[in-house]
């Protein structure tokens, strides 16, 4: 598999609107962070986790010309609001795109984008999908086993995903003990690491580093990063196998 980081930023992105801080004004392209998402490529198939408000910009930037499946972690705006922009993939591929999420996230998508899920005949094209409620259970996708990983985002239950020796976890403030057992023997682990200061619904850098020590992946990448963390200066403090993700990063698993 190859992983492409479409976005590594927090919900407001970096630069953050109206902010004059050093990171938001940085000339380092690693400090430009769109909302968090990855693309997984495997044997000619492309799987995207979360369609952020920046989804169109992200796939145009990276020249993505195919989309075969969508996975959603939860239904917050920074993870779903680019959903409508899957339409050109429908038109080009002439097929429905399978969508996998928990029931609450699927209900939110249907409420926010009702035209994409009703049976009305329209003169214009809308997103065309096949929805699957994974109910937190493993499922098969293009020869891969996908394991949903239960997480807590503050008090809200959400999901990360394990696919082979990759695990992508974002927007978590706590990983339940049962989920920790699903995260052993990883090659690549993505973790939420918002900032140094505590946050009620996200993991701090210190807490993320502790998780790396506990889970012992071969490589760990921090994502959902806010403007408190300058890329170069923060990366210089990381252990040898821990990296700040950045937009456009490609990783082989």
C-alpha positions in Angstrom: 0.0 0.0 0.0 1.0 3.6 -0.5 -0.4 6.3 1.8 -0.8 9.9 0.6 -1.5 12.6 3.2 -4.2 14.8 1.7 -4.4 17.0 4.8 -2.7 17.1 8.2 -4.3 20.1 9.9 -6.9 20.7 12.5 -10.5 21.7 11.9 -9.7 25.3 11.1 -6.7 24.5 9.0 -3.3 26.2 9.0 -3.0 29.1 8.3 -6.0 29.8 10.4 -8.2 32.6 9.2 -7.2 36.0 10.7 -4.2 34.6 12.6 -0.9 36.5 12.5 1.1 33.9 14.4 4.5 32.7 13.2 3.2 29.3 12.0 0.3 30.8 10.1 2.7 33.3 8.5 5.4 30.7 7.9 7.1 30.4 4.5 7.7 26.7 5.2 5.2 24.7 3.0 5.1 22.0 5.7 3.3 24.6 7.9 0.4 24.8 5.4 -2.1 22.2 6.7 -5.4 21.4 5.1 -8.1 19.5 7.0 -7.1 15.9 8.0 -7.5 13.1 5.4 -5.5 10.3 3.8 -5.7 8.4 0.5 -4.7 4.7 0.5 -3.6 3.2 -2.9 -3.6 -0.6 -3.2 -3.4 -2.6 -6.5 -4.9 0.2 -8.6 -7.7 1.1 -6.1 -7.9 4.4 -4.2 -9.6 4.6 -0.8 -10.0 8.0 0.9 -10.6 8.4 4.7 -12.8 11.5 5.2 -13.9 14.1 2.6 -12.8 17.3 4.3 -14.0 20.8 3.2 -10.7 20.9 1.3 -11.3 17.7 -0.6 -11.5 19.3 -4.0 -8.3 21.2 -3.5 -6.5 18.2 -2.1 -7.3 15.8 -5.0 -6.5 18.5 -7.6 -3.2 19.3 -5.9 -2.2 15.6 -6.0 -3.6 14.7 -9.4 -6.0 12.1 -8.0 -8.0 10.8 -11.0 -9.8 7.8 -9.4 -11.8 7.1 -6.2 -13.0 3.6 -5.4 -14.2 3.8 -1.8 -14.7 6.2 1.1 -14.3 5.5 4.8 -15.6 8.0 7.4 -14.3 8.4 10.9 -17.2 10.5 12.2 -19.5 13.2 11.0 -17.9 16.5 12.2 -17.8 19.2 9.5 -14.1 19.0 8.9 -14.4 15.4 8.0 -17.5 15.3 5.7 -18.2 18.6 4.1 -16.3 17.8 0.9 -18.6 14.9 0.2 -20.4 16.5 -2.7 -17.1 16.8 -4.6 -17.0 13.0 -5.3 -19.4 13.7 -8.2 -16.7 14.1 -10.9 -15.4 10.6 -9.9 -18.9 9.2 -10.4 -19.2 10.8 -13.8 -15.7 9.7 -14.9 -16.0 6.2 -13.6 -19.7 5.7 -14.3 -20.2 3.8 -11.1 -21.4 4.2 -7.6 -18.8 4.7 -4.9 -19.1 2.5 -1.7 -19.1 4.4 1.6 -18.3 2.8 4.9 -19.1 4.4 8.2 -21.0 3.9 11.4 -24.8 4.4 11.5 -24.6 7.8 13.1 -22.2 9.2 10.5 -24.3 7.7 7.6 -27.4 9.4 9.1 -25.6 12.7 9.3 -24.5 12.4 5.6 -28.1 11.7 4.6 -29.4 14.7 6.6 -26.8 17.1 5.3 -26.8 15.9 1.7 -30.3 14.5 1.2 -30.2 14.9 -2.6 -27.4 12.3 -2.7 -29.5 9.6 -1.1 -33.1 10.1 -2.3 -34.6 8.4 -5.3 -35.6 11.5 -7.3 -34.7 11.7 -10.9 -32.7 14.8 -11.6 -31.3 16.6 -14.6 -28.0 17.3 -12.9 -25.6 14.8 -11.4 -25.3 14.2 -7.7 -23.0 11.9 -5.6 -23.9 8.3 -6.2 -22.9 5.9 -3.5 -23.5 2.5 -1.9 -23.7 3.0 1.8 -22.5 0.4 4.3 -22.9 0.6 8.1 -19.9 -1.3 9.3 -21.3 -1.5 12.9 -17.7 -1.5 14.2 -17.0 -4.9 12.7 -14.2 -5.9 10.2 -15.1 -5.9 6.5 -13.4 -6.8 3.2 -12.5 -4.1 0.7 -10.5 -4.8 -2.5 -8.8 -7.8 -0.9 -8.0 -5.9 2.2 -9.4 -6.5 5.7 -10.5 -3.2 7.3 -10.9 -3.2 11.1 -12.8 -0.2 12.5 -11.1 1.0 15.7 -13.4 2.4 18.4 -12.1 5.7 19.8 -13.3 8.5 22.0 -13.4 12.1 20.7 -14.2 13.8 24.0 -17.4 12.0 25.0 -18.3 11.1 21.4 -17.6 7.6 20.2 -15.9 7.7 16.7 -13.8 5.3 14.7 -10.3 5.0 13.3 -9.3 2.2 10.9 -6.7 -0.5 10.7 -5.8 -1.9 7.3 -3.1 -4.5 7.3 -0.1 -2.9 9.1 -1.5 0.6 8.8 -3.7 2.3 11.4 -5.2 5.8 10.9 -6.5 7.4 14.1 -7.6 11.0 14.2 -9.7 13.2 16.5 -9.2 11.0 19.5 -8.7 12.1 23.1 -8.7 8.5 24.4 -8.1 5.0 23.0 -10.1 2.4 24.9 -8.2 -0.5 26.3 -9.9 -3.0 23.9 -8.8 -0.9 21.0 -5.2 -0.8 22.1 -5.2 -4.5 21.6 -6.1 -4.0 17.9 -3.1 -1.8 17.4 -0.2 -4.2 17.9 2.4 -5.1 15.2 1.9 -1.9 13.1 4.3 -0.7 10.4 2.6 2.8 10.2 0.5 4.4 12.9 -1.2 7.8 12.5 -2.2 9.6 15.7 -3.9 12.8 16.6 -1.4 15.2 18.2 -3.1 18.6 18.2 -0.7 20.7 20.3 1.2 20.7 23.6 -1.5 22.2 25.7 -4.4 20.0 26.9 -7.6 19.9 24.8 -10.9 18.3 25.9 -11.4 16.3 22.6 -7.9 15.8 21.2 -4.6 14.2 22.2 -1.6 16.3 23.1 1.9 15.7 21.7 3.1 14.3 25.0 0.1 11.9 25.2 0.7 10.8 21.6 4.4 10.1 22.3 3.3 8.0 25.2 1.0 6.0 22.9 3.9 5.4 20.6 5.9 4.0 23.5 3.0 1.7 24.4 2.0 0.5 20.9 5.6 0.4 19.4 4.8 0.9 15.7 7.8 0.9 13.4 6.8 4.4 12.4 4.4 6.9 13.8 3.0 10.0 12.2 1.2 12.8 14.0 -1.8 14.5 12.3 -4.7 16.9 13.0 -2.0 19.5 13.9 -2.9 23.0 14.9 -0.9 26.3 14.5 0.8 25.9 17.8 3.4 23.5 16.3 5.9 24.8 13.8 6.9 21.8 11.6 10.7 22.0 11.6 11.2 23.0 15.2 8.7 20.4 16.5 10.1 17.6 14.3 13.6 18.3 15.7 12.3 17.2 19.1 10.8 13.9 18.0 12.3 10.4 18.5 13.8 8.8 15.4 10.7 6.8 14.4 8.1 9.7 15.0 7.3 12.2 12.4 4.9 15.1 11.9 2.8 14.4 8.9 2.5 17.1 6.3 0.3 17.6 3.3 1.5 15.7 0.2 3.6 13.2 2.2 3.7 9.7 0.6 4.4 6.7 2.7 4.9 3.0 1.6 3.5 0.4 4.0 
